[in-house]
Amino acid sequence: MSSRFAGRVVLVTGAGSVGPGWGNGRAIAVGFAREGATVIGLDRNPESMAETAERIAEAGGRFEARQGNVTDSQAVAALVADIAARHGRIDVLVNNVGGSAAGGPVEMAEEVWDTQIDTNLKSVFLTCKHVIPVMQQGGGGAIVNLASTSGIRWTGAAQVAYAASKAGVIQLSRVVAIQYAAQGIRVNTVVPGQMHTPMVEVRLAGQRAGGDVQALLAQRLARIPLGFAGDGRDTANAVLFLASEEARFITGTELVVDGGMSVRCG
């Protein structure tokens, strides 16, 4: 086990996964634990974190599973206060909660728009609101927010609320990075592309390919210049780098993890 994050307390939201395998949140939580951190994993579905906990236990890491809703300010405040009371610090915050919904402004229901903004953007605002004071008291920290290439490019489907909210995550991160830079709090964004995570089989294939997983995978793969699909471990590697001392001079920026997709023309 590496000791890159030994003694650090890391909060990862969305630390479960909708199915077996390497979802982003699971891979991030396992990655930090393997490198010595105490990881607090938050998910609204505690059962989704069972495999996360198993993988961390196999690696000899430390993991605490918590259930909660990151769109509820009181719930987030209570969680953060409890972590601070138990551990005395929060060194790293990773905002991984998110999800997409199909549709443009005409066909998308207003309540779907509202839910997307709350889930993908308000959640980041609320965790920053409550975690940053703890980081200030501890002398600094690192925040890594997950956006999406949908927040910077058209990625093959109309999903206007998802695209807008993920673009919002990027700019929120930039603003917060500058506001708190002098206090030793770095804020960066990882921008994953079309990764092959459990979400593809469980949700996206039904939304976009009539349930045909292989057809959806082929469509997504055709957009990736490197010729293979990354998974949650590739996202996790980027997150761990940005949270580490190796990135001590990096703040207010984005690391795109998409196999070259977002810079390809056509």
N, C-alpha and C positions, 0 to 999 in steps of 0.2 A: 504494500500500500504506500502510495506517495504521501508526502507530508506538506505539499504546497499550501494547503488550507488548514493545517493543524492549528487547533485552538480557535478557529473561526466558527461563528454561528451564521448559518445561511438559511434564509427563508425562501422557499420556492413555491409559488402559487401554481395550481394546476399540475401537481406532482404525480397524479395518476395517469391513466390512459384508458381510452374507450375500448381497448382490446389488448391481447397479448403482443409483446414486441416492444420496439424502441420508439415510443412516442417522445416528443420533445421534453415534456416535463419529467417523465420517468428517467430518461437518459441524463438530464441535467442533475436531478437529485442523486442518482447513482454516481455520477462523475464527481460531484463535490464530496460525497461520503468516501469514495475510494481514495480521495486525496486528503483525507484527514479531518474534514469539517464535521461539525454537528449540524445535521440537516433537519429543518422543520418543514415538512411537506404539507401543503394545504390543498384540499380539494373538496368540492361540495359532495362528492360521492366517495366515502371512505373505502368502499370495496375496491375502487379502481386503483388504490394505492397498495393493495396486497402484494402484487408482483414487485412493485418498487421496493417495498420493505423486505421481501424475500431476497432480492438481488443484493441489497445493501447488507443484509445480515450475512449472506454468503461471503461477502468481501470483508467482513469484520468491521463494518462502519456503524455510525450512530445515526439513527433516524427516529424522528417523532412524527407520527401521522396525526393531523388535525383536520377536522371537518369545519367548513365555513364557506360563507358567501362573500366574495370580494366586492360585490356591488352594494353591500350593506355597511355603511360607515361605522355604526356602533359595533357590529361584529368584528370588523377589521381592527378598530381601536382596542377592543377587549382582547383579541388575539395578540396584538403587538405588546400590550401591557403585560400580558401573561408571560410571553417570551422574555421580555426585558426583566421581569421579576425572577424568572427561573434561571436565566443564563447571564443576566447583567449586560447584555449587548446584542446587537444585530450588526454583523459586519458586511453581509451581502444580502441584497434583495433581488430576486429574479421574478419578474412579472411574465408569466407564461400563459395565463388564462386567455382564451380566445376561441372564436369559432365563426364560421362564415354562413351567410344565407344568400341564396340566389335572388337576383332581380335588380332591375333599375328602379328609378323613382316612380314610374307610372304603375308598374305592377306590384311593387313591394308595399305591403301593408304598413301603416304608420307605426303600429305596435312592434313590428319586426325591426324597423329602423331604430326605435327607442331601445329595444333589447340589445341590438348589436352595439350601439354606442355605449350603453351601460357595461356590457360584458367586456368589450375590447378596449375601451378608452377610460371610462369612469373608474374601472377597477384599478388602473394604473395610477390615476390621480389619487384615489383613496389610500392605496398602500403607501405611496410616496408621502402623502399628508401625515400619516401616522408613524411611519418608520423613520423618516428623516430626523425628527427630534431625538430619537434614540441614537442614531448615528452621530448627530452633533455632540451629544453627551459623551459618546465614546471616542471622539476625536477624528471621525471620518468613516468612510465606507465606500462601497461600490454598489451601484444599481445597474442592472442589465435588464432592459425591456425587450420583449419580442414583438416585432412588427411582422411584416410580410412583404414580398415583392408586389403584392396587390396594392400596397400603399405607395408604390413608386412607378408602376407600369400596369398596362392592361395585360392580364395573364390568361386570357382565353375564355372568360365568362363574366357576364354582368353580375356584380355583387357590390353594389354601390355603397351600402352601409359598411361592409367589411373594408372596402378600399379606403373609404373616408376615415374610418376609425383608426385603421393602421397607419395611415398618413399622419393622423393626429398624434399617435404614439411617438412617431419619429420627432415631430416638432416639439411635443411636450418634453421629450428627453433632452433636446438641445437647450431649451429654455432653462430647465431645472439644472442642467449641467453647469451653465454659466452662473446661475444664481448662487450655487453652493460650492463652486470650485475652490474658493478661498478657504472654505471650511474642511477641505480634504475629502469631499464627497464627489466621486466620479460617477457620471451617468452616461451610458452608451446604449446603443440599440443593435440587436442582431436581427437581420432581415432574411429569414429563410425563404427559399423558393419552393418549388413543388416537390417536397420531400415524400418519400414512401414511408409513411407512418401508419399505425393502425387506423387512423382516421380515414384513410383512403378506402379501405375495405368496408368499414362500419357505416360511414355516412356519405362520403363524397360520391362513391360509385352510384348510389341510389339517386342522388341529386342530379348528376350530370351524365350518366351513361346507362341509365335504365337498369342499374344493378350489375352491369357487366364490368367487373373489376379489371379484367385484362384489357378491355377496350380503353378504359380510362387510363390505365398505366401506360399503354402505348401512346395515347394522345399526349400525356405529360412528358414521356421520355423523348418524344420527337422534338420538344422545345429545348432540350438541354444539350448544349454543345459538347460537354464532356462525355455524353453517351451513356451515363448511368445515373440512377436516382440515389441521392443521399438519403439518410434517415436521421432519426433523432440524435444519434451519436455525433453526427457532423454539426448539428446545431449546438449540442452540448460542448463540443470542443471550442467553438467560438465563444460561448458564454463564459466558460472557465478561463479562457485567455483574458477576456475583457475584465473579469473580476479579480484577476491575479495581479501581483506586483510586477509582473512582466509588462503589464499595460499601465504602469503608474503614470505615464505621460500622455495617456489617451483619455479624452473625455469629450462629450458632445458630438460624437460621430457615429457612423453606422458601419457594420460589418455585414456584407451581403454574402449569404451562403446558398448559392443557387446553381452551381455548375456552369455559370456563364450565361444563364438564360436571360437575365434582365438587360444585358448589353448586346444581345443578338438582334439583328435587324430582320424582321419578318418571321 
